[in-house]
């Protein structure tokens, strides 16, 4: 089960290191309004997928809340059906869906969960409700 902060479900981006800091800064700057997770991870953690209107706490690498977001959309789909609109909303500077797919494959391979075109993913759209004032300088996407 995922962490709860003040009774709210948590939302964690990337790995708990500089990657999460960079991704959180993108959210706080308004450039990142979407994320993608593996449906299998939700099952492993005994968690349901997010739902529109939900307001999870965005966590930093120490597990502290840095923002409150509102989920605006959720879509389950095979990895190879993720759209350019979703990739662009992730705000990480990918030039194409193919580039995004390659980067996500590398990430999930490093995490020990290789994906193929038919792997089910959860595409979550969100908006920032309030943030911690973390710097909005995000640096370049990896």
Helices and strands as residue ranges (DSSP letters): E 4-5, E 8-11, H 18-29, E 34-38, H 39-44, E 57-59, E 65-78, G 79-81, H 84-89, H 97-110, E 120-131
